[in-house]
Amino acid sequence: MNVLVIGNGGREHALCYGIKQSPNCSNLYCIPGSDAISEIASSIKIEVDDHDAILKYCVESKIDLVVIGPELPLTQGLSNRLINNSILVFGPDQMGAELEKSKKFTKDICKKLNIATAAYDVFENYDDALTFCQNQSYPLVIKADGLAAGKGVIICEKIDDAKDALIKCFKDNSFGDAGSVVVIEEFLVGEEVSLFSLVDKNGFVLPLTTAQDHKKILEGEKGLNTGGMGAYTPVPSISSNKMHELSKIFIEPIVQYLAQKGINYQGMFYAGLIVTEEGPNLLEINVRFGDPETQAIIPLLETDLLELLHASATGSLNEIEKIKWKNDYAMTVVMATNGYPEDYKKLTLISNLENIFLRKDDYLFHAGTTLREHKWLSNGGRVLNISSTGKDLKTIRQNIHKVIDQINWDEGYYRKDIGWRY
């Protein structure tokens, strides 16, 4: 099978690694790929938003399956373009991707289907939103409606915080078009859990696993929101039976509703949940593999990843008897550049990557690096993902820190408390 992965980050590096293990993978390509991904797949220098060029490449290279990693190509309709030309795709079409592109779209569906979610209001201008916030109790949550790279959710402790958040969205244009509409919702207290389920083109839902991301830049879940500073899987408090139950409550009804509207959702359905004292609530939906959760999930998976992705695209997930996993847990820790998620230096030297000792349960995925004159340089905010698997989270984290200790990077920063809840 000739497989093409779309993307160039740590998630796509992990996906390429997992797909490469399959005996059914004949040739593996990645658009645009990266220097690190090029070690396991052929990186093709085509822009991700150049749908004409991607389609042309798929036809010429006889691609059997396209796996779309990031959310942006999905929201821009790349799946539609490929599927309309008889190319199999893992990933929803443009209307299905609206679940991630618009928080209002998702919240309105939850309201219609009576799915538990935080109470909310939607605003399209600064004055109305500010008036609303002046009459609310705190804390509350202000969300840019559109895609903001994981940074468009702001928890406001007081009215001044809300005012600052609204200025960012409506006046400073900090989130671009994503902030032209805001969703303001009640603040829920509880434990956040990511629920991943595979969905095939016939609407069959196969729960995959749970994970827990660490969104804040500082230890103890403090500071600014990021794209994710680390994750582990599965979440110990969510049993397999509970996972399937949550999937039936929060995922299957939405997939069925979309089908009724003529939207045949397929690919990954990633539900962000919060488990409160009153029960679980839906926080958000993502329409692709999580980043950095994927970098923990893939090393733990024993079932053929390519088989799962292909079954989603062809409508045969119901034929998968059981998903197999190794060991018990996996974790990934993100190394970011000092200053992220705000201003940071690029192209700083990372030494010793080629000499790092990795145990058989350790993995190194590149999220934002470039290779110049045989030297690895940083090329982004989140730069390296160090993953490991094992029997308990504490030992896994210690093993990850042993790998990090071998990396010489003056500008590198990482949270030392990933997995702290357990």
C-alpha positions in Angstrom: 0.0 0.0 0.0 1.3 3.5 -0.9 0.6 5.9 2.0 0.8 9.6 2.1 0.8 11.5 5.4 0.0 15.2 5.5 1.9 17.4 8.0 5.4 18.0 9.4 5.2 18.0 13.2 5.7 15.6 16.1 2.3 14.0 15.6 3.1 13.3 11.9 6.5 11.9 12.8 4.8 9.5 15.2 2.1 8.6 12.6 4.8 7.9 10.0 6.7 5.8 12.6 3.6 3.8 13.3 2.5 3.3 9.7 6.1 2.3 8.7 5.8 -0.7 11.1 2.9 -2.2 9.0 3.8 -5.1 6.7 1.1 -3.6 4.4 3.1 -0.3 3.9 4.9 -0.5 0.6 6.0 3.1 0.2 5.5 6.0 2.7 5.5 9.6 1.8 4.9 12.8 3.7 3.9 16.3 2.6 5.8 18.5 3.4 7.6 16.3 5.9 10.7 17.3 7.7 14.4 16.4 8.0 13.6 14.0 10.8 10.6 12.4 9.0 12.8 12.0 6.0 14.6 9.2 7.9 11.6 7.0 7.7 9.5 8.5 4.8 10.0 10.4 1.6 9.4 14.1 2.3 7.8 15.8 -0.6 8.2 19.6 -0.7 4.6 20.6 -1.5 2.7 23.2 0.4 -0.1 21.8 2.6 -2.6 24.3 1.2 -1.8 23.5 -2.4 -4.6 21.0 -3.0 -4.1 20.9 -6.7 -0.5 19.8 -6.3 -1.3 17.3 -3.6 -4.0 15.7 -5.8 -1.7 15.6 -8.8 1.0 13.9 -6.6 -1.5 11.3 -5.3 -2.5 10.4 -8.8 1.0 10.2 -10.2 2.4 8.2 -7.3 -0.6 5.9 -7.1 -1.3 6.7 -3.4 -3.7 4.2 -1.8 -4.4 6.1 1.4 -3.9 9.7 2.6 -3.6 10.4 6.3 -4.2 14.0 7.2 -2.5 15.0 10.4 -3.3 18.7 11.1 -6.7 20.3 11.4 -6.2 23.2 8.9 -6.1 21.1 5.7 -9.3 19.3 6.9 -11.1 22.6 7.5 -10.0 23.8 4.1 -11.5 20.8 2.4 -8.5 18.7 1.3 -10.5 15.5 2.1 -13.3 16.6 -0.2 -10.9 17.2 -3.0 -9.2 13.8 -2.7 -12.3 11.8 -2.0 -14.1 13.4 -5.0 -11.2 12.0 -7.1 -11.6 8.4 -5.7 -8.6 8.6 -3.3 -9.0 7.1 0.2 -8.6 9.5 3.0 -8.3 9.2 6.8 -10.0 12.4 8.0 -13.4 14.1 7.8 -14.6 16.3 5.0 -14.9 20.1 5.3 -18.3 20.1 7.0 -17.3 17.4 9.5 -14.2 19.4 10.3 -16.5 22.3 11.3 -16.7 20.5 14.7 -13.2 21.8 15.4 -13.2 24.9 13.3 -16.2 26.4 15.1 -16.8 26.0 18.8 -20.3 27.6 18.3 -21.1 24.9 15.7 -20.2 22.2 18.2 -22.0 23.8 21.2 -25.2 24.3 19.1 -25.2 20.6 18.2 -24.7 19.7 21.9 -27.7 21.9 22.8 -29.8 20.3 20.1 -28.9 16.8 21.2 -29.0 17.5 24.9 -25.4 16.5 25.4 -23.9 17.8 28.7 -21.7 20.8 28.1 -21.0 24.1 29.9 -23.7 26.8 29.6 -22.6 29.4 26.9 -23.4 32.5 25.0 -22.0 33.7 21.6 -20.9 37.2 20.7 -19.8 38.9 17.6 -18.7 42.3 18.9 -16.7 43.7 21.8 -19.3 45.9 23.5 -22.0 43.2 23.8 -19.5 40.6 25.1 -18.1 43.1 27.6 -21.6 44.0 28.9 -22.3 40.3 29.3 -19.1 39.7 31.2 -19.8 42.6 33.6 -22.9 40.8 34.8 -21.3 37.3 35.3 -19.8 35.5 38.3 -16.2 34.4 38.0 -14.2 32.5 36.9 -15.6 32.1 33.4 -14.0 31.0 30.1 -13.7 33.0 26.9 -12.9 31.1 23.7 -12.1 32.3 20.3 -14.6 30.5 18.1 -12.2 29.4 15.4 -8.8 27.7 15.2 -6.1 29.3 17.4 -3.4 26.5 17.6 -4.6 25.5 21.1 -4.1 29.0 22.5 -7.6 30.6 22.0 -9.1 29.5 25.4 -8.7 32.0 28.2 -9.8 31.3 31.8 -10.8 34.6 33.4 -10.6 35.0 37.1 -12.1 38.6 37.2 -13.7 41.1 34.9 -10.3 42.7 34.1 -9.1 39.3 32.7 -12.3 39.1 30.6 -11.8 42.6 29.3 -8.2 41.7 28.3 -9.3 38.5 26.6 -12.0 40.4 24.6 -9.5 43.1 23.5 -7.2 40.3 22.3 -10.1 38.8 20.2 -11.9 41.8 18.9 -9.4 44.7 18.9 -5.8 43.4 18.9 -6.7 40.7 16.4 -4.4 38.3 18.4 -6.2 35.2 17.0 -7.0 36.6 13.5 -10.3 35.6 12.1 -10.6 32.9 14.7 -11.4 35.6 17.3 -14.0 37.5 15.3 -16.6 35.5 17.2 -16.2 34.4 20.8 -17.9 31.8 22.9 -18.2 32.7 26.6 -19.1 29.8 28.9 -19.3 28.8 32.5 -16.1 27.5 34.2 -16.4 23.8 35.1 -14.3 22.2 37.8 -13.1 18.7 37.4 -10.5 16.4 35.7 -10.0 16.9 31.9 -9.8 13.7 29.8 -9.2 13.3 26.1 -11.3 10.5 24.5 -10.2 9.2 21.1 -12.5 7.2 18.9 -12.1 6.0 15.3 -15.0 6.6 13.0 -15.5 5.0 9.6 -17.3 6.3 6.6 -20.4 4.2 7.5 -20.6 5.9 10.9 -19.2 2.9 12.9 -17.5 4.2 16.1 -14.6 2.3 17.6 -13.3 3.7 20.9 -9.5 3.8 20.8 -8.1 5.1 24.1 -8.1 7.9 26.7 -5.3 10.4 27.4 -4.6 13.5 29.4 -2.9 16.5 28.0 -1.1 19.2 30.0 -2.0 22.5 28.3 -0.3 25.1 30.5 3.3 26.2 30.0 4.2 26.0 33.7 4.2 23.1 36.2 1.1 22.7 38.3 -1.1 23.7 35.3 -0.2 27.4 35.6 0.6 30.1 33.1 -0.3 30.5 29.5 -2.1 28.0 27.3 0.0 26.1 24.8 -0.5 23.5 22.1 0.3 20.9 24.8 3.4 20.3 27.0 3.0 16.6 27.5 0.5 13.8 27.8 0.0 10.2 29.0 -2.3 7.3 28.0 -4.6 5.7 29.2 -6.1 7.7 32.0 -6.1 5.4 35.1 -9.5 6.6 36.4 -11.3 5.7 33.1 -11.8 1.9 32.7 -12.3 0.3 29.3 -16.0 -0.1 30.0 -16.3 3.6 31.0 -14.5 4.7 27.9 -17.0 2.8 25.7 -19.9 4.3 27.7 -18.5 7.9 27.2 -18.1 7.2 23.5 -21.8 6.2 23.3 -22.8 9.4 25.2 -20.6 12.0 23.6 -19.5 10.7 20.2 -22.0 8.3 18.6 -25.0 10.8 18.8 -23.0 13.5 17.1 -21.8 11.2 14.4 -25.4 10.0 13.8 -26.7 13.6 13.8 -24.1 14.6 11.2 -25.1 11.6 9.0 -28.7 12.8 9.2 -27.5 16.1 7.8 -25.7 14.4 5.0 -22.2 14.6 6.6 -20.5 11.2 6.6 -17.9 11.8 9.2 -14.8 9.6 9.1 -11.4 9.6 10.7 -10.5 10.5 14.3 -13.0 11.9 16.7 -11.2 13.4 19.6 -13.5 14.6 22.4 -12.2 16.8 25.2 -14.2 16.0 28.3 -14.2 17.3 31.9 -15.4 15.0 34.6 -17.2 17.1 37.3 -18.9 16.1 40.5 -22.2 16.2 38.5 -20.8 14.0 35.8 -18.9 14.4 32.5 -19.3 17.3 30.2 -18.0 18.0 26.6 -15.5 20.8 26.4 -14.5 20.6 22.7 -14.1 18.4 19.7 -11.0 17.9 17.6 -11.2 16.1 14.2 -7.7 14.7 14.1 -5.2 12.9 16.2 -4.1 15.0 19.2 -0.7 16.5 19.5 1.2 15.5 21.8 -1.2 12.7 22.7 -0.4 10.8 19.5 3.3 10.6 20.4 2.3 8.6 23.5 -0.5 6.5 21.8 1.5 5.2 18.8 4.3 3.6 20.9 1.8 1.8 23.0 -0.2 0.4 20.1 0.3 -3.2 19.0 -2.6 -3.5 16.5 -1.5 -2.5 13.0 -2.0 1.3 12.8 -2.3 1.3 9.0 -5.0 -1.4 9.2 -7.0 0.9 11.6 -6.6 4.0 9.4 -7.5 2.0 6.2 -10.5 0.5 7.9 -11.8 4.0 8.8 -11.4 5.2 5.2 -13.0 2.1 3.7 -15.9 1.6 6.2 -14.7 -1.7 7.7 -13.9 -0.8 11.4 -16.6 -3.2 12.5 -14.3 -6.0 11.3 -11.6 -5.1 13.8 -12.0 -7.6 16.6 -10.0 -5.9 19.4 -7.3 -3.2 19.6 -4.2 -4.6 21.2 -1.8 -2.5 23.4 1.6 -3.3 24.9 2.5 -2.7 28.6 0.1 -0.5 30.5 1.0 3.2 30.1 2.8 5.6 27.8 3.9 9.2 28.2 5.4 11.9 26.1 7.1 15.1 27.3 7.5 18.1 25.1 10.7 20.1 24.9 9.9 23.7 23.9 12.0 26.7 23.2 12.4 29.2 26.1 9.8 31.9 25.7 7.1 29.7 24.0 4.1 30.2 23.6 5.1 33.9 23.2 8.3 35.2 21.6 11.2 32.7 21.3 14.4 32.2 19.4 14.6 30.0 16.3 17.5 28.0 14.8 19.2 27.4 18.1 21.7 24.5 18.3 20.6 21.2 19.8 23.6 19.0 20.4 24.0 15.2 20.9 20.7 14.1 19.4 22.5 11.6 17.2 24.2 10.0 20.2 21.3 9.7 22.6 20.8 6.2 24.1 17.2 5.1 23.8 16.0 2.0 25.6 13.7 -0.3 23.6 10.7 1.5 25.2 12.0 5.0 24.5 11.1 7.1 21.5 12.2 10.5 20.1 9.9 12.4 17.8 10.8 15.8 16.2 8.1 18.4 16.3 10.1 21.5 15.1 13.7 20.9 14.0 15.8 21.4 10.9 19.1 19.8 9.9 21.7 22.2 8.6 25.3 21.2 7.9 24.8 18.0 9.8 23.6 19.9 12.9 20.1 19.8 14.4 18.6 23.3 15.0 15.3 24.3 16.6 12.7 25.5 14.2 9.5 26.2 16.2 8.0 26.6 19.7 7.4 22.9 20.5 10.6 21.2 19.2 11.1 17.7 20.6 8.8 15.0 22.0 10.3 12.3 24.2 8.1 9.3 24.8 8.3 6.1 26.7 6.1 3.1 27.7 6.1 1.0 30.9 4.1 -0.3 33.8 3.7 2.8 35.9 3.7 6.5 35.1 6.3 7.6 37.7 8.9 5.2 36.3 8.1 6.1 32.7 8.6 9.8 33.5 11.9 9.1 35.2 13.1 7.2 32.1 12.0 10.1 29.9 14.0 12.5 32.0 17.1 10.3 31.6 16.7 10.8 27.8 16.3 14.5 28.2 19.4 14.7 30.4 21.4 13.6 27.3 20.1 16.4 25.1 22.3 19.5 25.1 20.1 22.5 24.3 20.6 25.8 26.1 17.2 27.1 24.9 15.2 24.0 25.8 12.5 24.0 28.4 10.2 21.2 29.6 7.7 20.5 32.4 9.0 18.0 34.9 5.5 17.2 36.3 3.8 15.5 33.4 1.4 12.9 34.8 1.3 14.7 38.2 -2.4 13.9 38.8 -1.5 10.2 39.1 
